[in-house]
Amino acid sequence: MANRLFKKTGVYFVGNFSSKVISAIIVPIYAVYVSSADLGEYDYLLTLTQIIAPVAYLAIWEAILKFCINGKAGDAERAIVTVLRFCVPLVLGTTALVVCASLALSYPPENALALGAMVAAYALARIWQYAARGLSRSKDYAWSGIISSFGFFAGVILLVCAAKTGFAGLSASYILGQLSIVVFLEFRCPLLPRALKGRTDLPLLKSMLRYSTPCVANLVALSLLVGFGRIVTVNYLGADANGQYAFAMKFATIVTSVGSIFSMAVIEEGIIRSGSEKLAEFYSTVSNSLLKILCAAISVLMPCVYLFYILIASTDYVAAAGLTAGVLLYAALTVMATQFGSVFMATNKTDSIATTTVFGLVVTAALTLGLIGFFGLDGVIFGLAGGTAAMTVSRWWLARKSLNFVLSVPWTAGLLAAYAAESCVCWLLYERTSVLGLALAACVLAAAYVPIALKALSTMRRISD
């Protein structure tokens, strides 16, 4: 019988599965209908959105889950009402400020308006989704992900493919997808009427902000860690190069998005088990199993991605093929970093999350700036992977000292060495345009890694509630 961790993962998977499928389907659409310059510009604004929103709203949504799960009866509703009464009035002011600041920085008017709307839509969607989880409306949360995915996909089909609006269509589709989350969840579990009738609990708000404020630094630093390469690429190599970079990162997004589904369940389970004597055992089992599953996923995915690049050899994006091994490694490291970071959330040490993220950002910035002039996009990816590795290792080190859980070093070293060898072989096969060789590599790697991944899943399934 499935344990609580697997049940929660299953619910969140249902809600996010459509977005993952659409993430995969939309990659060839980008290749055919979107120029690298338009994709690069859209990706740049999306990066800024993920940096600005946590600062503007103090990442207050991060506190909703903590105060709802660990609170007493009635605390969940009071926390959500307080957050809504704090955040909703900020929307108009924040949007106006973002637009005015963008215009002052000489952004084109359409870009400034798009950025303001994207920041507002992103923040509102996060608040409503975390509120749904805090109220134990997991199924509604799951459905909101499905609705959002289809809203975004419909926008892309109508505005990008049919109307050929490029950058404007991508931005509008993103806003549509985010706002559809708010509309659906408000319909399923009305929050605004509660906020209008309720009152702001100032002591509670202060407590929530004390919890969420360290998360602001973490979220901004994490967005900068991922987005620094995009920002530098736009300014050093141009929007076309950033479009290629963004296209390559779509494959990493598939891995990190699926990993984030599991991470949501782990974070909730960690908070529930906080103070338990078996917390260290829980994180030891989950971390070692997740490591094996991730290595299996990126190893099997790598030759498949190279095969896809062979199919789109006539497009602008084929130059991004050389980034494949690096972006997939970054994806696996990101999921592991989130896993280690959940230890700090369970033990109320969220400042450690921010500290390690800033450390990773510093390493990323140093490597990227030092290498981009010599290696171009390859240097950007090396900087991203190196910085993410630094963040992951530092989180593991601090989390291990805090909780004394165990990560198998021999398994970690062996899997990383195997991945390095597989990367070299797959790249050589791609350089020779060996479709048969890459297909055979995918089959061999699947035969080798699938049993390892299945055994790891079985181990996690046996974790007691």
Secondary structure, DSSP 8 states (H G I E B T S, - for coil): ---HHHHHHHHHHHHHHHHHHHHHHHHHHHHHHS-HHHHHHHHHHHHHHHHHHHHHTTTTHHHHHHHHHSS-TTHHHHHHHHHHHHHTTHHHHHHHHHHHHHHHTT--HHHHHHHHHHHHHHHHHHHHHHHHHHTT-HHHHHHHHHHHHHHHHHHIIIIIIIS--THHHHHHHHHHHHHHHHHHHHHHS--HHHHHHS---HHHHHHHHHHHHHHHHHHHHHHHHHHHHHHHHHHHT-HHHHHHHHHHHHHHHHHHHHHHHHHHHHHHHHHHHTT-TTHHHHHHHHHHHHHHHHHHHHHHHHHHHHHHHHHTTTSGGGGGGGGHHHHHHHHHHHHHHHHHHHHHHHTT-HHHHHHHHHHHHHHHHHHHHHHHHHHTHHHHHHHHHHHHHHHHHHHHHHHHHHH-----HHHHHHHHHHHHHHHHHHHHHHHTT-HHHHHHHHHHHHHHHHHHHHHHHHHHHT---
